[in-house]
Amino acid sequence: ENAVAYDPVSDLASAHTWVCHFPRREKMTEGYLDKLGYKPDNFEERLALHFLRTMIWKASFAIKGGRFVERHRKLLADALFEARLIESADDFVV
Protein backbone atom coordinates (compact mmCIF):
# COMPACT_ATOMS: atom_id res chain seq x y z
CA GLU A 1 0.00 0.00 0.00
CA ASN A 2 2.88 2.41 0.66
CA ALA A 3 4.14 1.79 -2.87
CA VAL A 4 0.77 2.88 -4.25
CA ALA A 5 0.23 5.86 -1.94
CA TYR A 6 3.94 6.71 -1.75
CA ASP A 7 3.35 7.92 1.76
CA PRO A 8 5.50 6.45 4.55
CA VAL A 9 2.95 7.75 7.06
CA SER A 10 0.73 4.90 5.81
CA ASP A 11 2.85 2.27 7.55
CA LEU A 12 3.15 4.34 10.70
CA ALA A 13 -0.62 4.83 10.86
CA SER A 14 -1.37 1.11 10.79
CA ALA A 15 1.60 -0.36 12.66
CA HIS A 16 0.02 -0.12 16.09
CA THR A 17 -2.86 -2.30 14.87
CA TRP A 18 -0.51 -5.22 14.21
CA VAL A 19 -0.64 -7.69 17.10
CA CYS A 20 2.93 -8.87 16.52
CA HIS A 21 4.50 -5.40 16.60
CA PHE A 22 5.33 -2.90 19.31
CA PRO A 23 1.99 -1.41 20.37
CA ARG A 24 3.11 2.07 21.43
CA ARG A 25 1.99 4.44 18.70
CA GLU A 26 3.37 7.50 20.47
CA LYS A 27 6.88 6.04 20.65
CA MET A 28 6.79 4.95 17.01
CA THR A 29 5.61 8.40 15.94
CA GLU A 30 8.24 10.09 18.09
CA GLY A 31 11.00 7.91 16.61
CA TYR A 32 9.72 8.44 13.06
CA LEU A 33 9.67 12.23 13.40
CA ASP A 34 13.03 12.24 15.18
CA LYS A 35 14.69 10.28 12.37
CA LEU A 36 12.92 12.32 9.70
CA GLY A 37 14.02 15.56 11.31
CA TYR A 38 10.80 17.49 10.66
CA LYS A 39 7.03 17.10 10.86
CA PRO A 40 5.48 16.66 7.40
CA ASP A 41 2.57 18.83 6.24
CA ASN A 42 -0.84 17.55 7.38
CA PHE A 43 0.86 14.84 9.43
CA GLU A 44 -1.99 14.23 11.89
CA GLU A 45 -4.61 14.27 9.14
CA ARG A 46 -2.60 11.80 7.06
CA LEU A 47 -2.16 9.53 10.08
CA ALA A 48 -5.91 9.63 10.72
CA LEU A 49 -6.77 8.93 7.07
CA HIS A 50 -4.40 5.97 6.73
CA PHE A 51 -5.47 4.57 10.12
CA LEU A 52 -9.13 4.77 9.08
CA ARG A 53 -8.43 3.08 5.75
CA THR A 54 -6.54 0.32 7.53
CA MET A 55 -9.31 -0.27 10.05
CA ILE A 56 -12.02 -0.33 7.37
CA TRP A 57 -10.30 -3.14 5.49
CA LYS A 58 -9.35 -5.00 8.70
CA ALA A 59 -12.90 -4.78 10.05
CA SER A 60 -14.35 -5.85 6.67
CA PHE A 61 -11.98 -8.81 6.50
CA ALA A 62 -12.82 -9.83 10.09
CA ILE A 63 -16.58 -9.53 9.50
CA LYS A 64 -16.41 -11.59 6.30
CA GLY A 65 -14.38 -14.24 8.11
CA GLY A 66 -16.70 -14.31 11.12
CA ARG A 67 -13.89 -13.15 13.40
CA PHE A 68 -14.98 -9.59 14.26
CA VAL A 69 -14.26 -9.08 17.97
CA GLU A 70 -14.17 -6.20 20.45
CA ARG A 71 -10.59 -5.31 19.50
CA HIS A 72 -11.72 -4.66 15.91
CA ARG A 73 -14.67 -2.56 17.08
CA LYS A 74 -12.44 -0.50 19.37
CA LEU A 75 -9.80 0.15 16.70
CA LEU A 76 -12.44 1.04 14.10
CA ALA A 77 -14.11 3.40 16.59
CA ASP A 78 -10.74 4.98 17.40
CA ALA A 79 -10.05 5.48 13.68
CA LEU A 80 -13.44 7.07 13.08
CA PHE A 81 -12.91 9.35 16.08
CA GLU A 82 -9.40 10.39 14.98
CA ALA A 83 -10.77 11.21 11.54
CA ARG A 84 -13.40 13.36 13.29
CA LEU A 85 -16.28 11.33 11.87
CA ILE A 86 -17.80 10.46 15.26
CA GLU A 87 -17.88 12.43 18.50
CA SER A 88 -16.93 9.59 20.84
CA ALA A 89 -15.18 6.29 20.23
CA ASP A 90 -16.67 4.92 23.46
CA ASP A 91 -20.25 5.08 22.20
CA PHE A 92 -19.59 3.54 18.77
CA VAL A 93 -21.65 0.42 18.06
CA VAL A 94 -21.26 -1.88 15.06
Secondary structure, 3 states (H helix, E strand, C coil): CHHHHCCCHHHHHHHCCCCCCCCCHHHHHHHHHHHHCCCCCCHHHHHHHHHHHHHHHHHHHHHHCCCCCHHHHHHHHHHHHHCCCCCCCCCCCC
